[in-house]
Amino acid sequence: MKVLLDEDGPHLLRNELPEHEVVTVAYAGWAGVRNGTLIGLATDAGFEVFLTCDRNLPHQQNIPALGLTVIVLAVPDTRMQSIRPLVADLRATLAANPQPGTLTVTGTWRVT
């Protein structure tokens, strides 16, 4: 699966998902681009999943209208040590081949 990792996610997360093509926003050349525009660019570039730690994103975007799957990592911070316990759930979510326009929240940190 082609996954775009948002700027708020640690780049090391790419190493935890070797079975997927994970590209960071910075590597794609889209650093600083706002979410609405960013998601449009990602869809046009053929990304299937947008992976973020932004717990507010579901309230800012119309997820069903997007052309890709959104996965929010609900963690207290964006350090790898906080995210690593969610990797198995993240892999399972990606393996289930989620449909475009769906939202999955992985983790137990309160999503605002």
N, C-alpha and C positions, 0 to 999 in steps of 0.2 A: 504494500500500500504506500502511496505517496503522501507523506505527512509534513505539514508545515509547522514548525515549532516556534511559537510566539517569542518575542523579545524577552518576556518575563521568565521564560523557562531556561534552566541551565543547559549550556551546550553539551555537557557531558551526558545528558539524557539520550542523545543520539546513540551513544555506545551501548545503551541498554536495550535498544530495539534494532539489532543488526538485520533482522529479517524484513525490515521495512526501509524504504528510502526516506530518511528524515533529513529535512533541510531547515536550517534556521532562517529566521526573517532577515538577519544581518547578512548571511551568506547569499541569500536571494537578492540582496541589494535593496531591500525594502525597510531598512531601519528607520524608525521615526514615522512611518506611515500609519495613519489612524485605522482602527479596526474595520470600519465599514469599507473603506477603500482597499485595505489590505486583503480582506476576504474576497473582494471582487478580483483583485490581482491573482490571488491564490487559485480561485476557481478557473480563471482564464488560463492559468499555467498548468492546469491539470492536476492540482492537488486534490486529494480525496478527503483529507482530515486536517482540521485546524486544532492544534494542541496548545492549550494555554493554562496559565495559573490564575488568570483574571476571573475572579468569582463574580464580578459584576457584568461580564459579557452577556450572559443570558438575559439580563434586563435591558441591555443596550441594543441588542440585535434581534431581528425577527428570525430566529433559528430555522423554522420550517421553510422560509423563503430562500435560505442560502443554498448554494449548489454544492455544499460539502457537509461532512459530519463535524460537529464541534465536540471536543472532549475537554472538560475542565478538570484540572487536578486541584482538588480542594485540600490545600495544605496551608499551614500557618505561615510558611515562608518558602522561598524558592531555592533553598539549599538542597543539594543532592541528598544529603542525609535525611531530609524530610520527605523527599519524593521517592527515594529508593524503595520503601515499603509498599508503594503503590504500583510498582513496575509489573508484578504478576497480573494484577487486575487490568492494568493498561494493555498488556499483551493479549489478555483474554478478550477484552473489548475489541481490539483491532482484529483478532482472529475471527470474531463473530461477523466480520464484514458489515459494519454498521451502515445504514442507508443515509444518503445525503439528506440534509434538513433535520437530522436528529441531534439531540444533545445527550451526552452522557457525563455525569459528574462522578469522578472516582475519588474516593477519600471521605473522611468523616468530618473534616474541618467545616464549620458552618459556612454555607454559601449564603451571602447576603442578598 
